[in-house]
Amino acid sequence: MESKNIVFVINEYNNHGGAQRVASILTDQFRADGHNVAILSINEQKNVPSYFDSETPVKVLHRDNYRPPKDIELSSNLKQMKFMKVSKELKRRRRLVQQRKEVKEFFEAYGDEEVFVIVIQVYGMQWLLPILYKPNIKIIGQSHESVKAAQSSRRYKRILSQYRQVSKFLLLTHNDAEHFEQQGFMNTGVMYNPSPFRQLPNSVDLYRKKKIISSGRLIPDKGFDVLIEAFAKAAADVPDWTLHIYGDGPAQDDLENLIRIFELEDRVFLEGQTENMEAALKDSSFFVLSSKAEGLPMSLIEAQSCGLPCISTDCAPGIREIVEEYQNGLIAPVGDVHLLARHIKKLAKDQDLFMAYSENAYESSMKFNKHVITQEWYELFEELGGRSIEQ
């Protein structure tokens, strides 16, 4: 197999978000297949470990954790004599020019060799303009969130203006790809997130654990308050079951207070961040996602890959590309505490239903297998001009 040059462009390589997790899984697979992989990180968190192997080269553009201010128009601010704002904008522009030059030099080190640049988050595109039309560089843009989530931020305008001209723009769901096609994009495609593991389950053993699991950053958008309240409503009917939430974040104190209010200290546990999510999933029975907005959640994909049935809020089009309702899991509207509680009771109390969902979850997880997804990436590289990769 001929070696390829692959560069991931990431906001912060050592952030513990889903995008970083996906990039690290792909990096491990690409490197295992003999390809050259590097990371171009816009920023970094100080003294925080990353998902990436220490042997993967990482170039950090802003060692000082620089966050550029929003760009402004000069002439109107000059007319209004807002000289400080003008000065800051000129400083931003000078720094951007210098860093674009630095990025250009980074890619010039590859000479005329073909390079596949995977931009995990659209924010990084502003530094890539000097290489945008180089014939040996193929830029692949990604959005790891739903259209709805992007539209609630500045990212949506960035996508409309900066991803039209890349070689390929990959979405997580067919629904989201169709949205951008309707906006005039001619370069869209769909690429699922890969699961780093896949374990054939023993459904009986999973059920006997009587443990409900969830994971994610402890922030309001993840809806853990809704999950805790739903579990509180179901708790009396499923007395042997416990709820375990993995992750950390600023909402931890509020969630701990909520657990105390419902007097569930002995049944709901905030487990903190784990370095071994696979082990946590294998030690659980079923997974609940209570988010307000997601793209194609890694947490659901990983849970299914361990044979866990899933209950999820209908928080993005990608949910129904993972959870087949009444086949491998159940779905509730966002914020619907009562239905979420009923789903928890249903799955916890009906062992036959649980086992059927568990077996179906494992089967349906095959489309997210890391080897399947890696091969789809190789086919994309070939489509964009790379020489054929023989397996």
Order of alpha helices (4+ residues) and beta strands (2+ residues): beta-alpha-beta-beta-alpha-alpha-beta-beta-alpha-alpha-beta-alpha-beta-alpha-beta-alpha-beta-alpha-beta-alpha-beta-alpha-beta-beta-alpha-alpha-alpha
